[in-house]
Amino acid sequence: MADSQQSQIAHAGNEFLAVLARTKNPKFREALERASKMTPEEMQADYEQRRQQERDMLRSTHIERLRLSSGMDVSDYKRTISAYNPKTDSEAKAKEKVAYAIKVWPEKRISLYLHSPENEEERYGAGKSHLAVAYGLAVIEKGYRVRYWYMPNFCEGIRRSWSDEGYQTPCVAAKECDLLILDDIEKDHWEPHTNLYPRVLAVLEYRCKEGKPIVVTSNMSLKALGNTFGGNLADRLGMCKEIEVAGPSGRRNKLSA
């Protein structure tokens, strides 16, 4: 250790002892007495440890705020990628692709379109929403803003903003967040002939131009969605990696258990 550093430590030690002599707070005095018995190296290590604890606490608080503002329910917090248990090859491949998207974030910000197969028996409950939420939770853990909406709730928020001037349209947050999740995008009535359609399309158009990722789940393939909602929508979602998730209904299995 350099002479100047040793001198600084010695000076700090003398000031420390002076504070110890003046303090009357029992807990503070106890802490100072404990510190007074440390070597300079031990004091430095203790300081670094406390600094790390403060950083960890600040990070935990930040992550919790991101979760609370994401629109996800507390019950969704358990829907992590490790908690997803695939029952078919299709589900296993889907999990692998979502896990890769998580791994490479934020260097690569991959958009996903998770959809069901045409087979009616495997169309519902295979875990598309679980995988979408798992992606969102992992992105939050990395310190980024995620917004999740079940599509009917997103549409209802837009409708409410038309009649309530004090209610902010969800379109603003949907544009600004780092990752947008729209669950069951084909639900609700926002087809091309409705007033909702251009609002939803504007959000997707903005994110497409800005290179901001989106995760969409649907019971329809991207092609089928385009046939129903128009080629404009399918074109905006063309930036998404299309992933089919086929398997038996997890909801049905829980009810029959």
DAKA-V400277 format. One record per backbone hydrogen bond with DSSP energy under -1.0 kcal/mol. CO is the residue of the C=O (numbers start at 1). NH is the residue of the N-H. E is the energy in kcal/mol with one decimal. If there is no record, write none. Layout:
co	nh	e
CO	NH	E
CO	NH	E
//
This chain:
co	nh	e
2	6	-2.2
3	7	-2.3
4	8	-2.1
5	9	-2.4
6	10	-2.4
7	11	-2.4
8	12	-2.6
9	13	-2.3
10	14	-2.1
11	15	-2.1
12	16	-2.2
13	17	-2.2
14	18	-1.7
15	19	-2.1
16	20	-2.2
17	21	-2.0
18	22	-1.2
19	23	-2.0
25	29	-3.1
26	30	-2.4
27	31	-2.1
28	32	-2.4
29	33	-2.7
30	34	-2.1
31	35	-2.1
32	36	-2.3
35	38	-1.7
39	43	-2.7
40	44	-2.1
41	45	-2.3
42	46	-2.6
43	47	-2.4
44	48	-2.4
45	49	-2.2
46	50	-2.3
47	51	-2.4
48	52	-2.3
49	53	-2.1
50	54	-2.2
51	55	-2.3
52	56	-2.6
53	57	-2.2
54	58	-2.5
55	59	-2.4
56	60	-2.4
57	61	-2.2
58	62	-2.2
59	63	-2.8
60	64	-2.2
61	65	-2.0
62	66	-2.0
63	67	-2.2
64	68	-2.5
65	69	-1.7
67	70	-1.3
70	148	-3.4
73	76	-1.5
74	77	-1.5
76	79	-2.3
78	80	-1.8
88	92	-2.2
89	93	-2.5
90	94	-2.2
91	95	-2.5
92	96	-2.1
93	97	-2.0
94	98	-2.2
95	99	-2.8
96	100	-1.8
97	101	-1.9
98	102	-2.1
99	103	-2.3
100	104	-2.2
104	108	-2.2
111	241	-3.1
112	216	-2.5
113	243	-3.0
114	218	-2.1
115	245	-3.0
119	122	-1.1
120	123	-1.2
125	250	-3.4
127	131	-2.3
128	132	-2.2
129	133	-2.8
130	134	-2.6
131	135	-2.0
132	136	-2.0
133	137	-3.1
134	138	-2.1
135	139	-2.0
136	140	-2.3
137	141	-2.3
139	144	-1.7
140	143	-2.6
145	178	-1.2
145	179	-1.7
147	181	-2.7
149	183	-2.9
150	153	-1.5
150	154	-1.7
151	155	-2.6
152	156	-2.2
153	157	-2.0
154	158	-1.6
155	159	-2.4
156	160	-2.6
157	161	-1.6
160	164	-2.1
164	167	-1.7
169	172	-1.3
170	174	-2.3
171	175	-1.5
172	176	-1.9
173	177	-2.0
179	147	-2.3
180	215	-3.2
181	149	-2.3
182	217	-2.0
183	151	-2.8
184	187	-2.0
191	194	-2.5
196	200	-2.3
197	201	-2.7
198	202	-1.9
199	203	-1.6
200	204	-2.0
201	205	-2.7
202	206	-2.3
203	207	-2.2
204	208	-2.2
205	209	-2.4
206	210	-2.3
207	212	-2.4
213	180	-1.4
214	112	-1.7
215	182	-2.7
216	114	-2.9
217	185	-2.4
218	116	-1.2
221	225	-2.6
222	226	-2.1
223	227	-1.8
224	228	-1.4
225	229	-3.3
226	230	-1.7
230	234	-1.5
231	235	-2.4
232	236	-1.8
233	237	-2.0
235	238	-1.1
237	240	-2.0
241	113	-2.6
243	115	-2.6
249	253	-1.7
250	254	-1.8
251	255	-2.0
252	256	-1.9
//
